[in-house]
Amino acid sequence: MTRILSGVAVLAFAFVAALPPAFAEKRVALVIGNDSYQSIPALQKAANDARKMGDTLKSLGFSVQYGTNLSRRAMSEALLAFDRAVDAGDTALFFFAGHGFEIQGENYLLPVDVPAATDGQEELVRDAAFAAQRITDRLQARGVRTAILVLDACRNNPFERRGTRAVRGTGGLAAMTPSEGVFIVFSAGAKQTALDRLGDDDANPNSVFTRAFAEQLATPGLTLVQVAKRTQSGVKQMAARVRHDQTPAYYDQVVGDVVLSGKLGDAKVEPLPQIAALPVAPLGRAERRESSTEPVNGPIANFMRHNSGWSVTLSFADPVTAISWRLGESGNFKETGFLDTLDPRTRKRMPNPSLQLDADTPATTIYVRYADLRGDWAQPFPIRFEPGAALARGQRQTLEMSSGSWLQFREFNGLLVYYTHLVSYRCAIREARIGIDTTVPDKKLTLPPCDAKDPAAIPRDVQPYLKLPPATKTVSVELTYTDGSISETKTYRR
């Protein structure tokens, strides 16, 4: 009987825009495969898939660091060694095969010693795991030219147990809202499971996705888009042999062509049939035009919460002459309209890059289309909207850009320090600590719970200040964000 792997592979390639370095770049990879979980179901092919990927990457000129069945401490040390191995201008690739878990739109990678968790113990999982976004952030902070994140993580909830209420979460990974230059591939589409093997007589040591992806990655001359499309076609055809529906989905935000094997133009292969990454409904009247066959110009979305709802700002690498969108899998597309200004690149009115969502819009997929310079409409691009994750991400961006306002000193019947700014953006903060006349924040600030309906409002019963000893000279602050990452320690003087 065919065994279905309780996992889905996610491939996220994050490319940091930078000028080419004056010296030859290095290619560095960290490859981790976790099978032997102690408190949640073990896996069988994660280590094998990691070895397969490691061998493939070595053949492409990567210096590969390996780790299998790593505890939290061991994974942390491996990531630290990886940080130290990469320099500005390098190409860095991180591959993880094992259990992953999504909590409120944020993805976490689980070490083998992650504890079992039940309903209400989400923080236990967060504290014992690694935020996937944080790994990308670390690579970007090192100044790498190309950062590649490859996640092979589970679709089911690994914490489910008969007779208990499982910790809340899908078990699968949430779509990671891509920044500019990000390329994401799932080994299975939405609500699909990824095949471990094609039957009892399938002796291949790797999952269906890994065997197809590794082969295409090593094919000379293929761009990352071509690698994804050919992996998509190969997996779909293999899965169909055993009457299983599995179509890898991908999201392209890469500007230009990136080739890891050989050079562009080396590939001598026939075009594959086009397979949609996600199903789309029939187009509205304005969209009934022949799509361009030129490279796509995928949009990047930035979500920002305000009092009356959500503002979604779209950006494109190349000029566009019109933008339309819709929520969900059906319905007509709506155009965003135009601004009262000319785009100097097209000499036409600039399409409005913004759209608005109601405050209570649930998690959904936004499909975005655009018209190119010839007026041809590109295929719809799916952008996943997760309100909780978008709120935390947007507020974190605001906090990081306004760190000078985290604390304010005032003298009123004594010395006071206000942390009103932190209360206003508390939905991005898991914990806030301060230190009085010390650079080590050792006291926990009490922040009210996040109110997703009115996130910036300060409850009437909250006192957003502390009374300090009159001789206080400095106060330090350190934030732990909702994804588990920690801010720099900021010090404020009177």
Helices and strands as residue ranges (DSSP letters): E 4-5, E 8-14, E 27-33, H 46-59, E 63-68, H 72-85, E 91-97, E 100-103, E 106-109, H 122-128, E 130-131, H 132-141, E 146-153, E 182-186, E 194-195, H 208-217, H 224-240, E 249-252, G 285-287, E 300-306, E 309-315, E 322-327, E 334-335, E 338-343, E 348-351, E 354-358, E 364-371, E 381-385, H 387-401, G 403-405, E 408-411, E 415-418, H 420-424, G 426-428, E 429-436, E 443-444, E 465-468, E 474-481, E 490-493
